[in-house]
Amino acid sequence: MERVAKFAKIIRNNWKKSVVGVIALYYGGATLKEKYEINVLMRAACKEAAQYGDALIPMERNPTMVTVILNPVANKRTAKRDFEKYCEPLLHLAGLQINVIQTASEGNAKDIAETLHGTEAIIVAGGDGTLSETVTGLLRRNDNANQFPLGIIPLGATNTFGNSLFPGGKGTDKVKQLIEACMAIIKGNTDWKDAMKVEPIALEGETPSRPIYAVSSIEYGAFRDAQAKKDKYWFYGPLRDYATYIFNGYKNSLTWECNGTIKYTPPCAGCSNCIVQKKKEARKVWSLFMPNTIAAVDKQLSENPDCSATQELCYKTCDFRIETENKGEVPALNVMLGKNGYTYTEFVAEGWSRIKKVRNNTFVIPVRTVELLPLENENEVMIEIDREEFEVKPVKVTLLPKIIKLFCSQQVNS
């Protein structure tokens, strides 16, 4: 009893040091526990991957050649470390022949994908920007390179599309996400996903720019601008997403006025009016060899008179978004228009809802193609295409249904 009293007296006389000691002890224990859990996860994943590597392959076949496009500076330069620590060992144990190409600058992933040869699959190890560049490089090619399965290892600061395929978090949950992404590649589970083609509309006398491709979304407005500033509030830790809406909801630096016109065509399940141009060109070539077969296919294509009917809508909002995610039976893009104005309280409340993936007061228009014709603005307005910033200009966006073959987990694939 005397020792307990003495210990209590020491704590009372040195309470500041005691509090610091308890906090340090807590975080030290939590760190050791996290490391132990990660080691257990990696040990189990390595055993599972090794089973695929030990499987026999035909003598005439070489190990599967996979090219990894790695952005080493993604997520504050931690992407390379995490790939080498958690991902590369699994891919090697599975018997895959890995060729890692590191990007050297912005846009480099696009060039790599556009000129890449001698591979059976491509893995994007980075964030949304690296993925968008890789998809753009692949779809700009004219040699059916999009037939290559594309793997996504979400190692960037923002992984919107990667997180939709492999839900993750931080610490142990992040390692689980990386393991799941690697095992999807190793197991060979694939599914076809939609993309959208973004073509700048050239003005008279201008040279048309090459199109870019996106797999997630196009967005501009006040909510996008607020999210773009969230890194300034890093000292709030996990609360920085909430803080960015609190401290920016009253600022005029956000794009509160998104005004313009959209011209769009309705969704179509597939008819003689909306055949993809590449398929048209392919039919011209094959018609020389199999005219009867091509004619029969053309007869099977139904006619949809509403397919090419263009509708026009003037919009005035502070939240504009186009996304590929559409759960309807007919492939479509979703054009999403928010309210025209928000009070400070409404803006913060709506922003916090969107952190939880809930969008309120949004008008949705399903489309197949859409021309975005924004009005000129006195201030520089930025539009975000798959988390990459561009200056707002007139563009035409076209849905490309089921054009990218992605490695997915069994749950997503089903």
C-alpha positions as a Markdown table, in Angstrom:
| # | Residue | x | y | z |
|---|---|---|---|---|
| 1 | Met | 0.0 | 0.0 | 0.0 |
| 2 | Glu | 2.9 | 2.3 | 0.8 |
| 3 | Arg | 4.4 | 1.7 | -2.7 |
| 4 | Val | 1.0 | 2.6 | -4.4 |
| 5 | Ala | 0.8 | 5.8 | -2.4 |
| 6 | Lys | 4.4 | 6.7 | -3.3 |
| 7 | Phe | 3.7 | 6.0 | -7.0 |
| 8 | Ala | 0.6 | 8.1 | -6.9 |
| 9 | Lys | 2.5 | 11.0 | -5.3 |
| 10 | Ile | 5.1 | 10.8 | -8.1 |
| 11 | Ile | 2.4 | 10.9 | -10.8 |
| 12 | Arg | 0.7 | 13.9 | -9.0 |
| 13 | Asn | 3.9 | 15.9 | -8.8 |
| 14 | Asn | 4.9 | 15.1 | -12.4 |
| 15 | Trp | 1.6 | 15.0 | -14.2 |
| 16 | Lys | 2.8 | 16.7 | -17.4 |
| 17 | Lys | 5.6 | 14.2 | -17.9 |
| 18 | Ser | 3.2 | 11.4 | -17.0 |
| 19 | Val | 0.6 | 12.4 | -19.6 |
| 20 | Val | 3.4 | 12.7 | -22.3 |
| 21 | Gly | 4.6 | 9.3 | -21.3 |
| 22 | Val | 1.2 | 7.7 | -21.5 |
| 23 | Ile | 0.6 | 9.1 | -24.9 |
| 24 | Ala | 4.0 | 8.0 | -26.1 |
| 25 | Leu | 3.4 | 4.5 | -24.7 |
| 26 | Tyr | 0.0 | 4.3 | -26.4 |
| 27 | Tyr | 1.3 | 5.3 | -29.8 |
| 28 | Gly | 4.3 | 3.0 | -29.5 |
| 29 | Gly | 2.0 | 0.1 | -28.6 |
| 30 | Ala | -0.4 | 1.0 | -31.5 |
| 31 | Thr | 2.6 | 1.1 | -33.9 |
| 32 | Leu | 3.9 | -2.3 | -32.8 |
| 33 | Lys | 0.4 | -3.8 | -33.1 |
| 34 | Glu | 0.0 | -2.4 | -36.6 |
| 35 | Lys | 3.4 | -3.7 | -37.7 |
| 36 | Tyr | 2.6 | -7.1 | -36.4 |
| 37 | Glu | -0.8 | -7.2 | -38.2 |
| 38 | Ile | 0.9 | -6.1 | -41.5 |
| 39 | Asn | 3.5 | -8.9 | -41.1 |
| 40 | Val | 0.7 | -11.4 | -40.6 |
| 41 | Leu | -1.1 | -10.1 | -43.7 |
| 42 | Met | 2.0 | -10.2 | -45.9 |
| 43 | Arg | 3.0 | -13.7 | -44.7 |
| 44 | Ala | -0.4 | -15.1 | -45.7 |
| 45 | Ala | -0.4 | -13.2 | -49.0 |
| 46 | Cys | 3.1 | -14.4 | -49.9 |
| 47 | Lys | 2.0 | -18.0 | -49.2 |
| 48 | Glu | -1.0 | -17.6 | -51.5 |
| 49 | Ala | 1.0 | -15.9 | -54.2 |
| 50 | Ala | 3.7 | -18.6 | -54.1 |
| 51 | Gln | 1.1 | -21.2 | -54.9 |
| 52 | Tyr | 0.5 | -19.6 | -58.3 |
| 53 | Gly | 4.3 | -19.3 | -58.8 |
| 54 | Asp | 4.8 | -23.0 | -58.1 |
| 55 | Ala | 2.2 | -24.0 | -60.7 |
| 56 | Leu | 3.5 | -25.7 | -63.8 |
| 57 | Ile | 3.4 | -23.9 | -67.1 |
| 58 | Pro | 3.8 | -25.4 | -70.6 |
| 59 | Met | 7.4 | -25.8 | -71.8 |
| 60 | Glu | 6.8 | -23.7 | -74.8 |
| 61 | Arg | 5.5 | -20.8 | -72.8 |
| 62 | Asn | 7.5 | -18.1 | -71.0 |
| 63 | Pro | 6.4 | -16.6 | -67.7 |
| 64 | Thr | 3.8 | -13.9 | -68.2 |
| 65 | Met | 5.5 | -10.6 | -69.0 |
| 66 | Val | 3.9 | -7.6 | -67.1 |
| 67 | Thr | 5.0 | -4.0 | -67.4 |
| 68 | Val | 4.6 | -1.8 | -64.3 |
| 69 | Ile | 4.3 | 2.0 | -64.9 |
| 70 | Leu | 5.3 | 3.4 | -61.5 |
| 71 | Asn | 5.1 | 7.0 | -60.4 |
| 72 | Pro | 7.8 | 7.2 | -57.8 |
| 73 | Val | 6.8 | 10.6 | -56.5 |
| 74 | Ala | 3.2 | 9.8 | -56.0 |
| 75 | Asn | 1.7 | 10.3 | -52.5 |
| 76 | Lys | 4.6 | 12.5 | -51.3 |
| 77 | Arg | 7.3 | 10.1 | -52.7 |
| 78 | Thr | 6.0 | 7.0 | -50.8 |
| 79 | Ala | 4.7 | 5.1 | -53.8 |
| 80 | Lys | 8.0 | 3.5 | -54.8 |
| 81 | Arg | 8.7 | 2.4 | -51.2 |
| 82 | Asp | 5.2 | 0.9 | -50.8 |
| 83 | Phe | 5.4 | -0.8 | -54.1 |
| 84 | Glu | 8.7 | -2.4 | -53.4 |
| 85 | Lys | 7.7 | -3.4 | -49.9 |
| 86 | Tyr | 4.2 | -4.7 | -50.3 |
| 87 | Cys | 3.5 | -5.3 | -54.0 |
| 88 | Glu | 6.6 | -6.4 | -55.9 |
| 89 | Pro | 7.4 | -9.4 | -53.7 |
| 90 | Leu | 3.9 | -10.8 | -54.3 |
| 91 | Leu | 4.2 | -10.4 | -58.1 |
| 92 | His | 7.6 | -12.1 | -58.2 |
| 93 | Leu | 6.4 | -15.0 | -56.0 |
| 94 | Ala | 3.5 | -15.5 | -58.4 |
| 95 | Gly | 5.9 | -16.2 | -61.2 |
| 96 | Leu | 5.3 | -13.0 | -63.2 |
| 97 | Gln | 8.1 | -11.5 | -65.1 |
| 98 | Ile | 8.1 | -7.8 | -64.0 |
| 99 | Asn | 9.4 | -4.9 | -65.9 |
| 100 | Val | 9.2 | -1.7 | -63.9 |
| 101 | Ile | 9.3 | 1.6 | -65.7 |
| 102 | Gln | 9.4 | 4.7 | -63.5 |
| 103 | Thr | 7.8 | 7.9 | -64.8 |
| 104 | Ala | 10.2 | 10.9 | -65.0 |
| 105 | Ser | 7.8 | 13.8 | -65.4 |
| 106 | Glu | 4.2 | 14.8 | -65.7 |
| 107 | Gly | 2.7 | 13.2 | -68.9 |
| 108 | Asn | 5.5 | 10.6 | -69.1 |
| 109 | Ala | 3.0 | 7.7 | -68.3 |
| 110 | Lys | 1.0 | 8.8 | -71.4 |
| 111 | Asp | 4.1 | 8.5 | -73.6 |
| 112 | Ile | 5.1 | 5.2 | -72.1 |
| 113 | Ala | 1.7 | 3.6 | -72.7 |
| 114 | Glu | 1.5 | 5.0 | -76.2 |
| 115 | Thr | 4.8 | 3.4 | -77.3 |
| 116 | Leu | 4.9 | 0.3 | -75.2 |
| 117 | His | 5.4 | -3.1 | -76.8 |
| 118 | Gly | 6.3 | -6.7 | -75.8 |
| 119 | Thr | 4.0 | -7.0 | -72.8 |
| 120 | Glu | 1.0 | -9.1 | -71.9 |
| 121 | Ala | -0.5 | -6.8 | -69.2 |
| 122 | Ile | 0.1 | -3.3 | -67.8 |
| 123 | Ile | 0.0 | -2.3 | -64.1 |
| 124 | Val | -0.4 | 1.3 | -63.1 |
| 125 | Ala | 1.3 | 1.9 | -59.7 |
| 126 | Gly | 0.2 | 5.4 | -58.8 |
| 127 | Gly | -2.8 | 7.7 | -58.4 |
| 128 | Asp | -5.6 | 9.0 | -60.5 |
| 129 | Gly | -3.3 | 11.2 | -62.6 |
| 130 | Thr | -1.0 | 8.2 | -63.5 |
| 131 | Leu | -4.0 | 6.1 | -64.4 |
| 132 | Ser | -5.6 | 8.8 | -66.6 |
| 133 | Glu | -2.3 | 9.3 | -68.5 |
| 134 | Thr | -1.9 | 5.6 | -69.0 |
| 135 | Val | -5.5 | 5.1 | -70.3 |
| 136 | Thr | -5.1 | 8.1 | -72.6 |
| 137 | Gly | -1.8 | 6.6 | -74.0 |
| 138 | Leu | -3.5 | 3.2 | -74.6 |
| 139 | Leu | -6.6 | 4.5 | -76.2 |
| 140 | Arg | -4.7 | 6.8 | -78.5 |
| 141 | Arg | -3.1 | 3.8 | -80.2 |
| 142 | Asn | -4.6 | 2.2 | -83.2 |
| 143 | Asp | -3.4 | -1.4 | -82.6 |
| 144 | Asn | -6.1 | -2.6 | -80.2 |
| 145 | Ala | -3.7 | -2.1 | -77.2 |
| 146 | Asn | -6.8 | -1.7 | -75.0 |
| 147 | Gln | -7.1 | -5.5 | -75.2 |
| 148 | Phe | -4.2 | -5.6 | -72.7 |
| 149 | Pro | -5.5 | -6.2 | -69.2 |
| 150 | Leu | -4.8 | -3.1 | -67.0 |
| 151 | Gly | -4.1 | -3.5 | -63.3 |
| 152 | Ile | -4.4 | -0.7 | -60.8 |
| 153 | Ile | -2.3 | -0.5 | -57.6 |
| 154 | Pro | -3.7 | 2.6 | -55.8 |
| 155 | Leu | -0.5 | 4.3 | -54.5 |
| 156 | Gly | -1.3 | 7.9 | -55.1 |
| 157 | Ala | -2.6 | 10.7 | -52.9 |
| 158 | Thr | -6.0 | 10.4 | -54.6 |
| 159 | Asn | -7.2 | 7.0 | -55.8 |
| 160 | Thr | -10.8 | 7.6 | -56.7 |
| 161 | Phe | -11.1 | 4.8 | -59.3 |
| 162 | Gly | -8.7 | 2.5 | -57.5 |
| 163 | Asn | -10.7 | 2.8 | -54.3 |
| 164 | Ser | -13.9 | 1.9 | -56.2 |
| 165 | Leu | -12.3 | -1.4 | -57.2 |
| 166 | Phe | -10.4 | -2.1 | -54.0 |
| 167 | Pro | -11.8 | -0.3 | -50.9 |
| 168 | Gly | -9.0 | 0.8 | -48.6 |
| 169 | Gly | -8.0 | 3.2 | -45.9 |
| 170 | Lys | -4.8 | 3.8 | -43.9 |
| 171 | Gly | -2.3 | 1.6 | -42.0 |
| 172 | Thr | -3.4 | -2.0 | -42.0 |
| 173 | Asp | -6.4 | -1.3 | -44.3 |
| 174 | Lys | -4.1 | 0.3 | -46.9 |
| 175 | Val | -1.9 | -2.8 | -47.0 |
| 176 | Lys | -5.0 | -5.0 | -47.3 |
| 177 | Gln | -6.0 | -2.9 | -50.3 |
| 178 | Leu | -2.6 | -3.3 | -52.0 |
| 179 | Ile | -2.6 | -7.0 | -51.4 |
| 180 | Glu | -6.1 | -7.3 | -52.9 |
| 181 | Ala | -5.1 | -5.3 | -55.9 |
| 182 | Cys | -2.0 | -7.5 | -56.5 |
| 183 | Met | -3.9 | -10.7 | -56.0 |
| 184 | Ala | -6.5 | -9.7 | -58.5 |
| 185 | Ile | -3.7 | -9.3 | -61.0 |
| 186 | Ile | -2.2 | -12.7 | -60.0 |
| 187 | Lys | -5.5 | -14.5 | -60.2 |
| 188 | Gly | -6.4 | -12.9 | -63.5 |
| 189 | Asn | -9.9 | -11.7 | -62.6 |
| 190 | Thr | -10.9 | -9.2 | -65.3 |
| 191 | Asp | -13.9 | -7.1 | -66.2 |
| 192 | Trp | -14.6 | -4.5 | -68.9 |
| 193 | Lys | -15.2 | -0.9 | -67.7 |
| 194 | Asp | -16.5 | 2.2 | -69.4 |
| 195 | Ala | -14.4 | 5.3 | -70.2 |
| 196 | Met | -15.0 | 8.7 | -71.8 |
| 197 | Lys | -13.3 | 10.5 | -74.6 |
| 198 | Val | -12.7 | 14.2 | -74.0 |
| 199 | Glu | -12.1 | 16.2 | -77.2 |
| 200 | Pro | -11.4 | 19.9 | -77.1 |
| 201 | Ile | -13.7 | 21.8 | -79.5 |
| 202 | Ala | -11.4 | 23.8 | -81.8 |
| 203 | Leu | -12.4 | 27.3 | -82.6 |
| 204 | Glu | -12.2 | 28.6 | -86.2 |
| 205 | Gly | -8.5 | 28.7 | -87.3 |
| 206 | Glu | -7.3 | 26.6 | -84.3 |
| 207 | Thr | -5.5 | 23.2 | -84.7 |
| 208 | Pro | -7.6 | 20.5 | -83.1 |
| 209 | Ser | -5.9 | 19.1 | -80.0 |
| 210 | Arg | -5.6 | 15.3 | -79.4 |
| 211 | Pro | -8.3 | 13.8 | -77.2 |
| 212 | Ile | -7.7 | 12.7 | -73.6 |
| 213 | Tyr | -9.5 | 9.8 | -71.9 |
| 214 | Ala | -11.0 | 9.5 | -68.4 |
| 215 | Val | -12.3 | 6.6 | -66.4 |
| 216 | Ser | -13.9 | 8.4 | -63.4 |
| 217 | Ser | -15.2 | 12.0 | -63.7 |
| 218 | Ile | -15.0 | 15.5 | -65.0 |
| 219 | Glu | -15.8 | 18.2 | -62.5 |
| 220 | Tyr | -15.7 | 21.9 | -61.9 |
| 221 | Gly | -17.3 | 24.3 | -59.4 |
| 222 | Ala | -17.1 | 25.4 | -55.8 |
| 223 | Phe | -17.0 | 21.9 | -54.3 |
| 224 | Arg | -14.2 | 20.8 | -56.6 |
| 225 | Asp | -12.2 | 24.0 | -55.8 |
| 226 | Ala | -12.7 | 23.4 | -52.0 |
| 227 | Gln | -11.4 | 19.9 | -52.3 |
| 228 | Ala | -8.4 | 21.0 | -54.3 |
| 229 | Lys | -7.4 | 23.2 | -51.3 |
| 230 | Lys | -7.6 | 20.5 | -48.6 |
| 231 | Asp | -3.8 | 19.8 | -48.5 |
| 232 | Lys | -3.4 | 23.3 | -47.0 |
| 233 | Tyr | -5.1 | 22.0 | -43.9 |
| 234 | Trp | -2.8 | 18.9 | -43.4 |
| 235 | Phe | -2.2 | 19.8 | -39.8 |
| 236 | Tyr | -5.9 | 18.8 | -39.1 |
| 237 | Gly | -5.0 | 15.3 | -39.9 |
| 238 | Pro | -8.0 | 13.1 | -40.7 |
| 239 | Leu | -10.3 | 16.1 | -40.3 |
| 240 | Arg | -8.7 | 18.1 | -43.1 |
| 241 | Asp | -11.5 | 17.2 | -45.5 |
| 242 | Tyr | -14.0 | 18.7 | -43.1 |
| 243 | Ala | -11.8 | 21.7 | -42.4 |
| 244 | Thr | -11.5 | 22.7 | -46.1 |
| 245 | Tyr | -15.3 | 23.3 | -46.3 |
| 246 | Ile | -15.4 | 25.2 | -43.1 |
| 247 | Phe | -12.6 | 27.6 | -44.1 |
| 248 | Asn | -13.5 | 28.0 | -47.8 |
| 249 | Gly | -17.3 | 28.2 | -47.7 |
| 250 | Tyr | -17.3 | 32.0 | -47.5 |
| 251 | Lys | -14.4 | 32.7 | -50.0 |
| 252 | Asn | -14.9 | 34.3 | -53.4 |
| 253 | Ser | -11.9 | 32.4 | -54.7 |
| 254 | Leu | -14.2 | 29.4 | -55.3 |
| 255 | Thr | -16.0 | 29.0 | -58.6 |
| 256 | Trp | -19.5 | 29.9 | -57.5 |
| 257 | Glu | -20.8 | 30.4 | -61.0 |
| 258 | Cys | -20.6 | 27.7 | -63.6 |
| 259 | Asn | -22.6 | 29.0 | -66.5 |
| 260 | Gly | -23.0 | 27.7 | -70.1 |
| 261 | Thr | -24.8 | 25.4 | -72.4 |
| 262 | Ile | -24.7 | 21.6 | -72.9 |
| 263 | Lys | -25.8 | 19.8 | -76.0 |
| 264 | Tyr | -26.3 | 16.1 | -75.5 |
| 265 | Thr | -27.7 | 13.0 | -77.1 |
| 266 | Pro | -29.6 | 10.4 | -75.1 |
| 267 | Pro | -28.2 | 7.0 | -74.1 |
| 268 | Cys | -28.5 | 4.2 | -76.6 |
| 269 | Ala | -28.0 | 0.4 | -76.2 |
| 270 | Gly | -26.5 | 0.2 | -79.6 |
| 271 | Cys | -27.9 | 0.9 | -83.0 |
| 272 | Ser | -26.9 | 1.7 | -86.6 |
| 273 | Asn | -26.4 | 5.4 | -85.7 |
| 274 | Cys | -23.9 | 5.1 | -82.8 |
| 275 | Ile | -21.5 | 2.5 | -84.0 |
| 276 | Val | -18.0 | 3.3 | -82.7 |
| 277 | Gln | -15.8 | 4.8 | -85.5 |
| 278 | Lys | -13.2 | 2.0 | -85.1 |
| 279 | Lys | -15.8 | -0.6 | -85.7 |
| 280 | Lys | -17.0 | 1.2 | -88.8 |
| 281 | Glu | -13.4 | 1.2 | -90.2 |
| 282 | Ala | -13.0 | -2.5 | -89.3 |
| 283 | Arg | -16.2 | -3.3 | -91.2 |
| 284 | Lys | -14.9 | -1.5 | -94.3 |
| 285 | Val | -11.8 | -3.7 | -94.3 |
| 286 | Trp | -13.5 | -7.0 | -93.5 |
| 287 | Ser | -16.3 | -6.3 | -96.0 |
| 288 | Leu | -13.7 | -6.9 | -98.8 |
| 289 | Phe | -13.3 | -10.5 | -97.6 |
| 290 | Met | -16.7 | -11.3 | -96.1 |
| 291 | Pro | -19.3 | -9.0 | -97.6 |
| 292 | Asn | -22.3 | -11.3 | -96.9 |
| 293 | Thr | -21.3 | -11.6 | -93.2 |
| 294 | Ile | -21.0 | -7.9 | -92.7 |
| 295 | Ala | -24.3 | -7.3 | -94.5 |
| 296 | Ala | -26.0 | -9.7 | -92.1 |
| 297 | Val | -24.5 | -7.9 | -89.1 |
| 298 | Asp | -25.7 | -4.6 | -90.4 |
| 299 | Lys | -29.2 | -5.9 | -90.7 |
| 300 | Gln | -29.2 | -7.0 | -87.1 |
| 301 | Leu | -28.4 | -3.5 | -85.9 |
| 302 | Ser | -31.7 | -1.8 | -84.9 |
| 303 | Glu | -32.5 | 1.7 | -85.8 |
| 304 | Asn | -33.1 | 4.2 | -83.1 |
| 305 | Pro | -34.3 | 7.6 | -84.5 |
| 306 | Asp | -33.9 | 9.3 | -81.1 |
| 307 | Cys | -30.2 | 8.3 | -80.8 |
| 308 | Ser | -28.9 | 11.2 | -82.9 |
| 309 | Ala | -31.4 | 13.7 | -81.6 |
| 310 | Thr | -29.5 | 16.5 | -79.9 |
| 311 | Gln | -31.0 | 18.3 | -77.0 |
| 312 | Glu | -29.8 | 21.6 | -75.6 |
| 313 | Leu | -29.8 | 22.9 | -72.0 |
| 314 | Cys | -28.6 | 26.1 | -70.5 |
| 315 | Tyr | -27.1 | 25.6 | -67.0 |
| 316 | Lys | -26.3 | 27.9 | -64.1 |
| 317 | Thr | -24.9 | 26.1 | -61.1 |
| 318 | Cys | -21.9 | 26.1 | -58.7 |
| 319 | Asp | -21.4 | 22.3 | -59.1 |
| 320 | Phe | -21.0 | 20.6 | -62.4 |
| 321 | Arg | -19.9 | 17.0 | -62.8 |
| 322 | Ile | -19.9 | 14.2 | -65.5 |
| 323 | Glu | -19.1 | 10.7 | -64.4 |
| 324 | Thr | -18.9 | 7.3 | -66.0 |
| 325 | Glu | -20.6 | 5.4 | -63.1 |
| 326 | Asn | -24.1 | 4.5 | -64.2 |
| 327 | Lys | -26.0 | 1.5 | -62.9 |
| 328 | Gly | -28.7 | 1.4 | -65.5 |
| 329 | Glu | -29.0 | -1.3 | -68.1 |
| 330 | Val | -28.2 | 1.0 | -71.0 |
| 331 | Pro | -24.6 | 2.4 | -71.0 |
| 332 | Ala | -24.6 | 6.1 | -70.2 |
| 333 | Leu | -22.7 | 9.1 | -68.7 |
| 334 | Asn | -24.3 | 11.0 | -65.9 |
| 335 | Val | -24.3 | 14.8 | -66.2 |
| 336 | Met | -24.9 | 16.0 | -62.6 |
| 337 | Leu | -25.9 | 19.6 | -61.9 |
| 338 | Gly | -26.0 | 20.9 | -58.3 |
| 339 | Lys | -27.9 | 23.9 | -56.9 |
| 340 | Asn | -27.3 | 27.4 | -58.2 |
| 341 | Gly | -26.5 | 28.8 | -54.8 |
| 342 | Tyr | -25.6 | 27.7 | -51.3 |
| 343 | Thr | -25.5 | 29.6 | -48.0 |
| 344 | Tyr | -22.4 | 29.1 | -45.9 |
| 345 | Thr | -24.2 | 26.5 | -43.7 |
| 346 | Glu | -25.7 | 24.7 | -46.7 |
| 347 | Phe | -22.3 | 24.5 | -48.4 |
| 348 | Val | -20.5 | 23.1 | -45.3 |
| 349 | Ala | -23.3 | 20.6 | -44.7 |
| 350 | Glu | -23.3 | 19.4 | -48.3 |
| 351 | Gly | -19.5 | 19.2 | -48.4 |
| 352 | Trp | -19.5 | 17.0 | -45.3 |
| 353 | Ser | -22.2 | 14.8 | -46.9 |
| 354 | Arg | -20.0 | 14.4 | -50.0 |
| 355 | Ile | -17.1 | 13.2 | -47.8 |
| 356 | Lys | -19.5 | 10.3 | -47.0 |
| 357 | Lys | -20.3 | 9.8 | -50.7 |
| 358 | Val | -23.7 | 11.3 | -50.4 |
| 359 | Arg | -24.8 | 14.0 | -52.9 |
| 360 | Asn | -28.0 | 16.0 | -52.3 |
| 361 | Asn | -30.0 | 18.4 | -54.5 |
| 362 | Thr | -28.4 | 17.1 | -57.7 |
| 363 | Phe | -30.2 | 16.9 | -61.0 |
| 364 | Val | -28.9 | 14.0 | -63.1 |
| 365 | Ile | -29.1 | 13.7 | -66.9 |
| 366 | Pro | -28.1 | 10.4 | -68.5 |
| 367 | Val | -26.4 | 11.0 | -71.9 |
| 368 | Arg | -24.3 | 9.2 | -74.5 |
| 369 | Thr | -22.4 | 12.3 | -75.8 |
| 370 | Val | -22.4 | 15.8 | -74.4 |
| 371 | Glu | -20.8 | 19.1 | -75.6 |
| 372 | Leu | -19.8 | 21.3 | -72.8 |
| 373 | Leu | -19.9 | 25.0 | -73.8 |
| 374 | Pro | -19.0 | 27.1 | -70.8 |
| 375 | Leu | -19.4 | 30.9 | -70.8 |
| 376 | Glu | -16.3 | 33.0 | -70.5 |
| 377 | Asn | -15.4 | 33.9 | -66.9 |
| 378 | Glu | -13.4 | 36.9 | -65.7 |
| 379 | Asn | -11.4 | 34.7 | -63.4 |
| 380 | Glu | -9.4 | 31.6 | -64.4 |
| 381 | Val | -11.6 | 28.6 | -63.9 |
| 382 | Met | -10.1 | 25.1 | -63.6 |
| 383 | Ile | -11.8 | 21.8 | -64.5 |
| 384 | Glu | -10.7 | 18.5 | -63.1 |
| 385 | Ile | -10.5 | 15.4 | -65.3 |
| 386 | Asp | -9.8 | 12.3 | -63.3 |
| 387 | Arg | -8.2 | 14.6 | -60.6 |
| 388 | Glu | -6.0 | 16.3 | -63.2 |
| 389 | Glu | -6.5 | 20.1 | -63.6 |
| 390 | Phe | -7.1 | 21.8 | -66.9 |
| 391 | Glu | -8.4 | 25.2 | -67.9 |
| 392 | Val | -12.1 | 25.2 | -68.7 |
| 393 | Lys | -12.7 | 25.2 | -72.4 |
| 394 | Pro | -15.4 | 23.9 | -74.8 |
| 395 | Val | -15.1 | 20.1 | -75.0 |
| 396 | Lys | -17.1 | 17.2 | -76.4 |
| 397 | Val | -17.4 | 14.1 | -74.1 |
| 398 | Thr | -18.3 | 10.7 | -75.6 |
| 399 | Leu | -19.0 | 7.5 | -73.7 |
| 400 | Leu | -16.9 | 4.5 | -74.7 |
| 401 | Pro | -18.7 | 1.6 | -73.1 |
| 402 | Lys | -16.8 | -1.5 | -72.0 |
| 403 | Ile | -13.5 | -0.4 | -73.6 |
| 404 | Ile | -11.0 | -1.0 | -70.9 |
| 405 | Lys | -10.1 | -4.5 | -69.6 |
| 406 | Leu | -9.3 | -4.2 | -65.9 |
| 407 | Phe | -8.1 | -6.6 | -63.3 |
| 408 | Cys | -10.8 | -6.7 | -60.5 |
| 409 | Ser | -11.5 | -8.6 | -57.4 |
| 410 | Gln | -13.9 | -11.5 | -57.7 |
| 411 | Gln | -16.6 | -9.5 | -55.9 |
| 412 | Val | -16.4 | -6.5 | -58.2 |
| 413 | Asn | -16.1 | -8.8 | -61.3 |
| 414 | Ser | -19.3 | -10.6 | -60.4 |
